[in-house]
Amino acid sequence: ENCKISIRNARREALDGFKKLKEDRLSEDEQKRAEVQVQEKIDAYIKKVESIIAEKEKEIMTV
């Protein structure tokens, strides 16, 4: 769970960074595109974490 929280915090920091860049020089389309890319990566990492957790739970149950 802590790993998922860390991943979500990283996403929030990235999205906040995009908002600051938008104020300076990032277009709205570029911001949205970057947000989608970040979300896709976050989803992939959370899926990996859940897979690792499921494997560990299965390993523990077979012992």
C-alpha positions as CSV (number, residue, x, y, z in Angstrom):
1,E,0.0,0.0,0.0
2,N,2.9,2.4,0.8
3,C,4.2,1.8,-2.7
4,K,0.9,2.8,-4.3
5,I,0.8,5.9,-2.1
6,S,4.3,6.8,-3.3
7,I,3.3,6.3,-6.9
8,R,0.2,8.5,-6.5
9,N,2.3,11.2,-4.8
10,A,4.7,11.1,-7.8
11,R,1.7,11.5,-10.1
12,R,0.5,14.5,-8.1
13,E,3.9,16.2,-8.2
14,A,4.2,15.6,-12.0
15,L,0.7,17.0,-12.6
16,D,1.5,20.1,-10.5
17,G,4.7,20.6,-12.4
18,F,2.7,20.5,-15.7
19,K,0.3,23.1,-14.4
20,K,3.3,25.4,-13.5
21,L,4.8,24.9,-17.0
22,K,1.4,25.7,-18.5
23,E,1.5,29.1,-16.8
24,D,4.9,29.7,-18.3
25,R,5.1,28.1,-21.8
26,L,3.2,24.8,-22.1
27,S,0.1,24.8,-24.3
28,E,-3.1,23.2,-23.0
29,D,-2.9,20.4,-25.5
30,E,0.7,19.6,-24.5
31,Q,-0.3,19.6,-20.9
32,K,-3.2,17.2,-21.5
33,R,-1.0,14.9,-23.6
34,A,1.6,14.9,-20.8
35,E,-1.0,14.2,-18.2
36,V,-2.3,11.2,-20.2
37,Q,1.2,9.8,-20.6
38,V,1.9,10.2,-16.8
39,Q,-1.4,8.5,-16.0
40,E,-0.7,5.6,-18.4
41,K,2.7,5.1,-16.7
42,I,1.2,5.3,-13.2
43,D,-1.4,2.7,-14.2
44,A,1.3,0.4,-15.5
45,Y,3.3,0.7,-12.3
46,I,0.3,0.1,-10.0
47,K,-0.5,-3.0,-12.1
48,K,3.1,-4.2,-11.6
49,V,2.8,-3.6,-7.8
50,E,-0.5,-5.4,-7.6
51,S,1.0,-8.3,-9.6
52,I,4.0,-8.5,-7.2
53,I,1.7,-8.4,-4.2
54,A,-0.5,-11.2,-5.6
55,E,2.6,-13.3,-6.3
56,K,3.8,-12.8,-2.7
57,E,0.4,-13.6,-1.2
58,K,0.3,-16.8,-3.3
59,E,3.8,-17.7,-2.2
60,I,2.9,-17.1,1.5
61,M,-0.3,-19.2,1.2
62,T,1.6,-22.2,-0.3
63,V,4.2,-22.2,2.6
